[in-house]
Amino acid sequence: MKLKVRKVGNSLTITIPKYLAKTLDIKPQTEVNVRLEEDRIVISKEKSRWEELLEEARKKAKEMKVKEEDVEKAIYEIRYGK
């Protein structure tokens, strides 16, 4: 996909297409990481602390052979208090 670089003030910007933003759940104020890999600019979504904790909990539960539906239920209860 080709995108056009635009000048905004003293900076250059690239607009993220709507379908990519939606796929990655990127909204205004979402933090992203930008890094240079050889001659490429790589942009990746920053994980929230909540997402990091969920990953750790799911990994630990899998190691302990806890059913995935039990983990999801517990996460829902913690997050929404139900």
Rosetta constraint file for C-alpha pairs under 8 A:
AtomPair CA 3 CA 14 HARMONIC 6.86 0.50
AtomPair CA 3 CA 15 HARMONIC 7.55 0.50
AtomPair CA 4 CA 14 HARMONIC 6.58 0.50
AtomPair CA 5 CA 12 HARMONIC 6.36 0.50
AtomPair CA 5 CA 13 HARMONIC 5.65 0.50
AtomPair CA 5 CA 14 HARMONIC 5.15 0.50
AtomPair CA 6 CA 12 HARMONIC 5.50 0.50
AtomPair CA 6 CA 13 HARMONIC 5.22 0.50
AtomPair CA 6 CA 14 HARMONIC 6.46 0.50
AtomPair CA 7 CA 11 HARMONIC 5.83 0.50
AtomPair CA 7 CA 12 HARMONIC 4.51 0.50
AtomPair CA 7 CA 13 HARMONIC 6.20 0.50
AtomPair CA 8 CA 12 HARMONIC 5.93 0.50
AtomPair CA 8 CA 13 HARMONIC 6.75 0.50
AtomPair CA 16 CA 20 HARMONIC 6.69 0.50
AtomPair CA 16 CA 21 HARMONIC 6.39 0.50
AtomPair CA 17 CA 21 HARMONIC 6.38 0.50
AtomPair CA 18 CA 22 HARMONIC 6.06 0.50
AtomPair CA 19 CA 23 HARMONIC 6.02 0.50
AtomPair CA 20 CA 24 HARMONIC 6.21 0.50
AtomPair CA 21 CA 25 HARMONIC 5.68 0.50
AtomPair CA 21 CA 26 HARMONIC 4.71 0.50
AtomPair CA 21 CA 27 HARMONIC 6.94 0.50
AtomPair CA 22 CA 26 HARMONIC 6.24 0.50
AtomPair CA 22 CA 27 HARMONIC 8.00 0.50
AtomPair CA 24 CA 45 HARMONIC 7.36 0.50
AtomPair CA 26 CA 30 HARMONIC 5.78 0.50
AtomPair CA 26 CA 45 HARMONIC 7.48 0.50
AtomPair CA 30 CA 45 HARMONIC 7.72 0.50
AtomPair CA 30 CA 46 HARMONIC 7.71 0.50
AtomPair CA 31 CA 45 HARMONIC 6.51 0.50
AtomPair CA 31 CA 46 HARMONIC 5.45 0.50
AtomPair CA 32 CA 43 HARMONIC 6.53 0.50
AtomPair CA 32 CA 44 HARMONIC 5.50 0.50
AtomPair CA 32 CA 45 HARMONIC 4.39 0.50
AtomPair CA 32 CA 46 HARMONIC 4.74 0.50
AtomPair CA 33 CA 42 HARMONIC 7.95 0.50
AtomPair CA 33 CA 43 HARMONIC 5.56 0.50
AtomPair CA 33 CA 44 HARMONIC 5.16 0.50
AtomPair CA 33 CA 45 HARMONIC 6.18 0.50
AtomPair CA 33 CA 46 HARMONIC 5.99 0.50
AtomPair CA 34 CA 41 HARMONIC 6.85 0.50
AtomPair CA 34 CA 42 HARMONIC 5.67 0.50
AtomPair CA 34 CA 43 HARMONIC 4.57 0.50
AtomPair CA 34 CA 44 HARMONIC 6.63 0.50
AtomPair CA 35 CA 41 HARMONIC 5.83 0.50
AtomPair CA 35 CA 42 HARMONIC 5.32 0.50
AtomPair CA 35 CA 43 HARMONIC 6.64 0.50
AtomPair CA 36 CA 40 HARMONIC 5.72 0.50
AtomPair CA 36 CA 41 HARMONIC 4.77 0.50
AtomPair CA 36 CA 42 HARMONIC 6.17 0.50
AtomPair CA 37 CA 41 HARMONIC 6.33 0.50
AtomPair CA 37 CA 42 HARMONIC 6.94 0.50
AtomPair CA 47 CA 51 HARMONIC 5.89 0.50
AtomPair CA 47 CA 52 HARMONIC 6.46 0.50
AtomPair CA 48 CA 52 HARMONIC 6.36 0.50
AtomPair CA 49 CA 53 HARMONIC 6.16 0.50
AtomPair CA 50 CA 54 HARMONIC 6.17 0.50
AtomPair CA 51 CA 55 HARMONIC 6.23 0.50
AtomPair CA 52 CA 56 HARMONIC 6.34 0.50
AtomPair CA 53 CA 57 HARMONIC 6.09 0.50
AtomPair CA 54 CA 58 HARMONIC 6.02 0.50
AtomPair CA 54 CA 75 HARMONIC 7.94 0.50
AtomPair CA 55 CA 59 HARMONIC 6.11 0.50
AtomPair CA 56 CA 60 HARMONIC 6.11 0.50
AtomPair CA 57 CA 61 HARMONIC 6.00 0.50
AtomPair CA 58 CA 62 HARMONIC 6.12 0.50
AtomPair CA 58 CA 68 HARMONIC 7.83 0.50
AtomPair CA 58 CA 71 HARMONIC 6.96 0.50
AtomPair CA 59 CA 63 HARMONIC 6.33 0.50
AtomPair CA 60 CA 64 HARMONIC 6.24 0.50
AtomPair CA 61 CA 65 HARMONIC 6.05 0.50
AtomPair CA 61 CA 66 HARMONIC 5.09 0.50
AtomPair CA 61 CA 67 HARMONIC 7.64 0.50
AtomPair CA 61 CA 68 HARMONIC 7.81 0.50
AtomPair CA 61 CA 71 HARMONIC 7.09 0.50
AtomPair CA 62 CA 66 HARMONIC 5.85 0.50
AtomPair CA 62 CA 67 HARMONIC 7.53 0.50
AtomPair CA 62 CA 68 HARMONIC 7.60 0.50
AtomPair CA 66 CA 70 HARMONIC 6.97 0.50
AtomPair CA 66 CA 71 HARMONIC 7.13 0.50
AtomPair CA 67 CA 71 HARMONIC 6.54 0.50
AtomPair CA 68 CA 72 HARMONIC 6.22 0.50
AtomPair CA 69 CA 73 HARMONIC 6.06 0.50
AtomPair CA 70 CA 74 HARMONIC 6.17 0.50
AtomPair CA 71 CA 75 HARMONIC 6.14 0.50
AtomPair CA 72 CA 76 HARMONIC 6.12 0.50
AtomPair CA 73 CA 77 HARMONIC 6.22 0.50
AtomPair CA 74 CA 78 HARMONIC 6.15 0.50
AtomPair CA 75 CA 79 HARMONIC 6.02 0.50
AtomPair CA 76 CA 80 HARMONIC 5.82 0.50
AtomPair CA 76 CA 81 HARMONIC 7.49 0.50
AtomPair CA 76 CA 82 HARMONIC 7.40 0.50
AtomPair CA 77 CA 81 HARMONIC 4.81 0.50
AtomPair CA 77 CA 82 HARMONIC 4.82 0.50
AtomPair CA 78 CA 82 HARMONIC 7.60 0.50
